[in-house]
C-alpha cells in the first residue's frame, strides 16, 4: 500500500476479528516503530508487546476509554524513561509509524491513553523510573466493524499559512 493511501484510508479500529496476527507481521510493525525519527536520534521508546488475553483485559482498565485493548489480538505499550517535552512528540511519531505499517498489512489499530500509569506499570512489570502513557490495540478488523463518521478533515486552506500567519 502506498503511504498516502494508508494515511487517507486509515481508520481507528476498536472491534477486532478473532484471527491471529503472525509473529512476522508483529515484527514488521515493530520495525516500523523502531525506524521512526526522534529528536537528536534519542529513540526514547521501549515497546512492550502484549498478547496474553488476561493481561490485555487488565490493561484495558488503566484508561477511561481503553476497553478496546481487551478485544485486541495484541497491543503495544510505549514506555520511556525520558520525560522532556520532545519525548511525547517522538512517541507520537513512533505510534503513527506502528499504526500505518499495521494498516498497510490489513491490521487495524487504535490508541488508548493510559490514565492510571502506575497500575499499567504494575501489570506489565515496567520499572518505576519509566513512564507509560499510551497503548495501541491491534488486530484484523472485525466483519462487524463500522468506521466512525466524524465529519472528515478540514480543508488545506483552513489550516495552512504560507510564509506568515494570515487569517
C-alpha positions in Angstrom: 0.0 0.0 0.0 1.3 3.5 -0.9 2.0 5.7 2.1 -0.6 8.3 1.2 -3.2 5.6 0.5 -2.5 4.3 4.0 -2.9 7.8 5.5 -6.1 8.5 3.6 -7.8 5.2 4.4 -6.6 4.6 8.0 -9.4 4.3 10.5 -9.4 3.8 14.2 -10.4 0.1 14.7 -11.8 -0.8 18.1 -13.5 -4.1 17.1 -11.3 -6.9 16.1 -11.8 -10.3 14.4 -10.8 -13.5 16.2 -7.9 -14.1 13.9 -4.3 -14.3 15.0 -1.6 -11.9 13.7 1.6 -13.6 12.7 4.8 -13.1 14.6 6.4 -11.9 11.4 3.7 -9.2 10.9 4.2 -8.1 14.5 7.9 -7.8 13.9 7.3 -5.8 10.7 5.1 -3.4 12.7 7.7 -3.1 15.4 10.4 -2.4 12.8 8.4 0.5 11.5 8.1 2.0 15.0 11.8 1.4 15.6 12.6 3.2 12.4 10.7 6.3 13.4 12.6 9.5 13.7 13.2 11.1 17.1 14.7 14.3 18.4 18.5 14.1 18.3 18.1 10.4 17.5 17.4 9.7 21.1 14.9 6.9 20.3 13.3 7.3 23.8 10.9 4.4 23.4 10.6 0.9 24.7 7.9 -1.3 23.2 6.0 -3.9 25.3 4.1 -6.3 23.1 1.1 -7.8 25.0 -0.6 -10.9 23.6 -1.9 -12.5 26.8 -5.7 -12.0 26.9 -5.8 -11.6 30.8 -3.1 -9.0 30.6 -4.9 -7.2 27.8 -8.1 -7.2 29.9 -6.3 -5.9 32.9 -4.5 -3.2 30.8 -7.9 -2.1 29.4 -8.9 -0.9 32.9 -6.0 1.6 33.1 -7.6 4.1 30.7 -11.0 5.6 30.7 -11.6 4.7 27.0 -9.2 1.8 26.7 -11.8 -1.1 26.6 -10.8 -2.0 23.1 -7.4 -3.3 24.5 -9.4 -6.2 26.0 -10.7 -7.2 22.5 -7.3 -6.8 20.7 -5.2 -9.6 19.2 -2.2 -7.8 20.7 -1.2 -4.4 22.0 2.0 -2.4 22.0 2.6 -0.2 25.1 5.0 2.6 24.6 7.2 3.3 27.6 10.1 5.8 28.2 12.4 6.9 30.9 12.7 10.4 29.4 10.0 12.9 30.3 11.1 16.0 28.3 8.5 17.7 26.0 10.1 16.2 22.9 9.6 12.7 24.2 5.8 12.9 23.8 6.3 14.1 20.2 8.8 11.3 19.5 6.5 8.7 21.0 3.6 10.1 18.9 5.7 9.6 15.7 6.6 6.0 16.7 2.9 5.4 17.4 2.0 6.7 13.9 4.6 4.6 12.2 3.4 1.5 14.1 -0.2 2.1 13.1 0.4 3.0 9.5 2.6 -0.1 8.9 -0.1 -2.2 10.6 -2.8 -0.7 8.3 -0.7 -1.4 5.2 -0.8 -5.1 6.3 -4.6 -5.0 6.7 -4.3 -4.8 10.5 -6.4 -2.3 12.4 -5.4 -0.3 15.5 -6.5 2.3 18.0 -4.6 4.4 20.5 -5.6 4.2 24.2 -4.4 6.8 26.7 -3.3 5.2 29.9 -4.6 7.5 32.7 -3.5 5.1 35.5 0.1 4.7 34.6 1.2 3.2 37.9 -1.4 0.4 37.5 -0.2 -0.3 34.0 3.4 -0.4 35.1 2.5 -2.9 37.8 0.5 -5.1 35.4 3.4 -5.1 32.9 6.4 -5.1 35.3 7.6 -1.8 33.9 10.4 -0.3 36.1 9.4 2.6 38.5 11.6 5.1 36.7 9.8 4.6 33.4 6.7 6.4 32.2 3.8 4.7 30.4 1.1 6.8 28.9 0.0 5.1 25.7 -1.1 1.7 24.5 -2.1 0.7 21.0 -4.5 -2.1 20.3 -4.0 -4.2 17.1 -5.9 -6.9 15.2 -7.7 -7.6 12.0 -10.9 -5.5 11.8 -14.0 -7.5 12.7 -16.5 -8.1 9.9 -18.9 -6.1 12.3 -16.5 -3.1 12.4 -18.1 0.1 11.1 -15.8 3.1 10.9 -16.9 6.2 12.8 -18.0 9.1 10.6 -16.9 12.2 12.4 -17.0 14.8 9.6 -13.8 14.2 7.7 -10.9 16.7 7.7 -10.7 20.4 7.5 -9.7 21.7 4.0 -6.0 22.6 3.5 -6.9 26.3 3.1 -8.4 26.3 6.6 -5.3 25.1 8.3 -2.3 26.3 6.2 -0.5 29.6 6.2 2.2 30.4 3.6 5.3 32.4 4.7 3.5 34.1 7.6 0.2 33.8 9.6 -2.7 35.4 7.8 -6.2 34.9 8.9 
